[in-house]
Every structure is written in structure tokens, then in C-alpha cells.
Amino acid sequence: MIRPVKRLGVLCHPTRESVPPLLRSILEWAEKRQIDVKLDETMAKRIRKPRLGVPRSEMGGLVDMVVVLGGDGSILESVRAFAADGLPVAGINLGHLGFLTLGEAKQAEAILERLRLGKYRIENRMMLKAVVSRNGHEVFRGIALNDAVIVKGPILRVIDIDVSISGTHITSFRGDGVLFSTPTGSTAYALSAGGPIVPPWVNALLICPLHSHTLNTRPVITSDQEILSAKVSATHSTIDLVLDGQEGFGLQTGDEIQVTRAVETARIVVFDTRNFFQVLRKKMQWGH
């Protein structure tokens, strides 16, 4: 049990039909318990509570915790937005999988009550920092909780990616791309790429080739203290760097991408009853 929550930020998808009724019930719950709630400006206007709206850039300094009404994608977006503030993020699932959430919408009041009373804990999850250099100059940097993916466009031509670990060239991937993942991301895109499942408390970085056109490429696990580097080459395909499947940056032949453990840490709210392998079995239907 840790600090009870008195100031709550609530974020949600602005067009999802199920959100306004749920949000109104949350506001009623909060008012009865004297919980100060802040909303995204767009949603505050939509439910006609503009006085509760604040810019997302200012929310981090006004609340104790952010509650996200949505799926894992919404949580990933919020984690990246508030990681620098060290703000805990809790999820109430309105999506499909909800691997990072505390429970479903029908359990919202019970979930919020536990948060109010401080009956929760926080898991610190490592994040990635990705930096793109072009002709010796930095042109992009970003952070991700799940993964940083170098991937080709829709044209059916392969791309070449030279990958190094802390200055040592390990292999050249020829295929659709390469994925760098955290342990949290090992149950996301990396899983479908044939990567291993890694518990979130293990300090490791994953490298997974995407649809490799050779038979001798395998996923690699290495220390979170290593520096992962990739240099891309393609003559007929567009190439992008994509963070958590949401934030993209267009790459050019010759660009160098460096991926390391980020200084920022994702702070995910969980309950004491949560067990990673139990959640894995339930959500992924493992062993069924």
C-alpha cells in the first residue's frame, strides 16, 4: 500500500461512444469523495465540463496519477507523454487485449476505490531511447515502452540492415526490417516476429529480425547496458522507424539508428494480485 490518490488525471479516446457515460460516472464518484479530476481539454468540452480541462502538457504537474480509459495503445501513448514527469499510469480496459490494464470498464469504480485508498503498487518498466543520425547529425530522437522498429514500406522489395552491439558488428539482416524491444514489448510485436517472452523485471534488450530472407538469422537477447546500432540500406523501398507502433520517422539510406535503454522509466500501476505469467496465460490463452 502506498500513497492514496487525491488528484487524478483521466485520459480517454475522444470519439469512442462508451467513454462519455463512463467518464460521467467517474466524475460523480470523484465528486462524492472530494477527488480533484483533470481531463484532456477536448474531452472536457465534449462532456460539457470545460472547467476540468487542461492541456496534456500541463497535466503532469497537476495530478498524482493518470488513469487511461482505453486499451494498451492508449496506455503506451500516455506512458511516453508522462514518463519524463515520473507520473504513474493506470489503465481501465476499453480495448481488445488490455495487457497493461487493471481491469474492465464494469470494474471501474472498484478500481478507482483501490487507487483512492492507496491499495496498489507501481511497476517500473524500462524504456528505449532511439536516436537517428544522418550525415553525422542527429535528426530524430524518441522514447518507447514496447519497441523501436525499422520497417520497410509496402513495396515488395527487401531492405538491408547492418546491426551492431556496442560497436561489434553481429549480422546483416536482409528482409522486411528489424525490431528492438524491451521485455514489456516481448509480448507485443516481438512475439509475432518469433521473439522470446521475457518477464518485465529482466533487464534485457531484444533484437528480432522481421521476415528475414535468410535461414541463419535468429532473435538475440542482450544486456540493457549495451548500445544497439543499425545502418539501413534500400534502393526501392521506403523505410520508417516506428516507436510503439504509433510515432514514425522516415529513414533514408545510410541513416544510423542507435537504440539504448532510456533514462525515463515507465511507471505502470498494478494490483498486488497481478502475476505476469497468470496474466500471460489469461490474455494470450497460453496453454489452452
N, C-alpha and C positions, 0 to 999 in steps of 0.2 A: 504494500500500500504506500503510495506516495502522495504528493500534494494534490488536494482536491481542486477541481476546476471551477473557477468563478467567472472567467471571461472566455467566451467561446466564439471562434470564427467558424462560420458554416459556408461551405462552397458546394456548388452543385451545377449540373448541366442546365443551361438557361432555357432549353426548349423541350426537355423531357416532360411528358404530360403528368407523370406520377409525382413530380417534385413539388409543385405548389401546395397540394394538400398535406404532404408530409412535412414540408417546411413550416406551414402554419401550425401544425400540431406541435412541432418542436418549439416554436416561439411561445405557444401557450404554456408548455411545460416549463420553459426557461423563465417566463414572467412570474409564475407561481413560486419559483424557487430563487428569485432575485439573481438570476444568471444574466450577465451582460452579453448580448449576442451582436456580432457584426457580420454583415453579409456583403457579398460582392455587389457593386453598385447596380449592375444590370438586373440581377435577380431581385434586389431590394425594390427597384422601380416596378418590376413585373408583378410583385405581390402587394404593391402599393404601401410599402414601408420604407420610403426613401431615407428617412432619418437613420435607419440602421445600416445604410450602405456606405462603404469606404472603398477607396482604390485598393486593389490587391497589393500594390507596392507599399502601402501603409499598414496593412493588416497585421503584419508580423510583430509590430511594436505595440499593438493594442489588445492582443489576446494571449491566453495561456496555452491554447491548443486549437488546431484546425480540425474540424470534422468534415469529411468529404462524403457527400451523398452521390454515389456513383460506383463504377467498377474499378478494376485495377488500373486502367488507363488514366482515370481521373486522379487516382492516388499518385501515380507516377508524376503527373504534371504538377500536382501540389507539392510533392516532395522536392522536386527540382526548384520550385519557386521559393520555398521557405527553408531550404537546407542551410543557407548562409545565416539565417536568423536563429538556427538551432531549435526550431519550433516543432513540437510533436504533431504527428498527423495520424488521425484515427479515421477509419472508413466504415461506412454503412452501405452494404452492397445493394446497388440497383442494376448491376450489370449481370454478366453471364457467370464468370468463374469466381471472382471475388476472393482470390487467394490471399490478398493483403488486408482484407476487411475483418471487422469484428463480428459481423452477423448480418442478417437480412433486415429489410425495411420494417417488417412486422415486429421486430425486436428493438426498434429504435429507442423507445422510451426506457426500456430496461438497460440498454447500452449506455444511454446518456446518464442514467441514475448512477451507474457504476463509475462513470467518469467524474461525476459531481462529487462522489464520496471518496475519490482517490483510490478506488479498487481496480487498479490497472498497473501495468508496468510498461517500460519503454525498451524496445529492442533497437540498439544502434547498428545500422546496416552500412557497410562500406559502399562508397560510390566511386564512379570512374570520372576521371578528367580526360577529355580528348582535345588535342591541340593540332591544328593543321598548319603546316608551313609550306609556303610557295616561294621558290627562288630565294630561300633564306629568310623570308619574312613571315611572321605569324599572321594568318588571315582569318582564323576562327578558333574559338575555344568554347567548350561547354561541359556540362556535367550530366551524368546519367546514373540512375539506380540499377537498372537492369543490364543494359548493353549499349555498346557503340558498334555499329555495323557498317562495314564498307560493302556496298552492293551495287551491282550494275543495273542499268535501265532495262526496258522491255525488249530491246533488240536482242535476237538470239545469237550473240557473239560473246565469247568468254573474255574475261579480263585477267591480267597477271598482277599478283600482289606478292612482293618480297617482304617477308616477315622476319624481324629480329627481336631477340630478347636481351635487353641490356647490352646492346652493341654486337651481339653474336648472331650472325645470320643463321636461322634454323631451317627455313624452307621457302620455296616459291609456290604459292597457291595459284592454280590455273582453274578458273571456274566462274561461279556467279558472285563470289565475294568471300569475305571473312568476317567473323563475329567475335568481338571481345566482350566478355561477360563477367559480372560479379557472381558470387554464389546465389544471391537473390534472383538474378536473371537466369540461373541454370534451369529453373522450372518454366521459363518463358520461351523465347525464340530459340535459345540454345538447345532446348530439349528436342524441338522438331528438327534441329540440324544434327542430331545424333550425339550431342554432348552429354556428359555425365551429370547426375543430380548431386549437387554439393550443398550441404546444410549451410544456413546463413551465418553461423558462428565460425566457420572455417575461413581463415584469411588467405584467400587464393584468387588468382585471375585465370580465366578460361579463354582459350583460343579455339574456335571451331570453324573449319572451312565450310563454305556453302556450295553444295552441288559440285564438288571437285571433279575435274575431268581426268584425274589420275587415280590409281588404286593404292598408292602408298601414302596418302595423307590421312592423318588421324587428329582428333582433338587433343589439345595439350592443356595441362594444368600446371601453373607455376606460382611462385610466391607473390603476394601482394606488394612486395618491395621492389619487384622488377619493373623495368621500363620496356613496354611493348611498342615496337615501331613497325610501320608498314609503308611501303612505297608502291604507288599504283601506276599501272600502265594499261592503256586501252586505245585502240585506233578507231573502232567502230561503235563503241558503246558509251553512253553517258554513265557516270559514276557518282554516287552520293555517299556521304557519311550521315547516318541516321542515329539519333540518340533516343533510346527508349521507344522507338517506333513513331516518334512524334515530331522531333526537331531535326530538320535536314539541312545539309550544306553541300552544294555542288562541288565536286572534285575535278581536278584536271590531271592529265598525265604528268608524272613527275612529282606530284604533291607527296609530302611525307606526313603521315599521321602518327602522333605519339599518344599512347594511352597509358595512364598510370592511375594509381589509387588517388582519389581526390582528398583534399583537406576536409571538405564538407562531409558530414555524416547524416544519413537519413535516420530520423527518429520515428519509428513506427510504433504506434500504441497497440498493445496486445493485452489479453487477459491471462491470468495465471493458468487457466485450464488449457491454454493453447499448447499443442505439441506439434512440431514441424512435420514429423512423419505421420501423425494422425491426420493432420490437415492434407498432407500429400495424398494419402490413401482415399480420403473422402472426396477431395476436389478433382483429383486425376483418375479416380476409380481404379487405383493401383491394386492389383491382386484380385479384381472382380472377374 
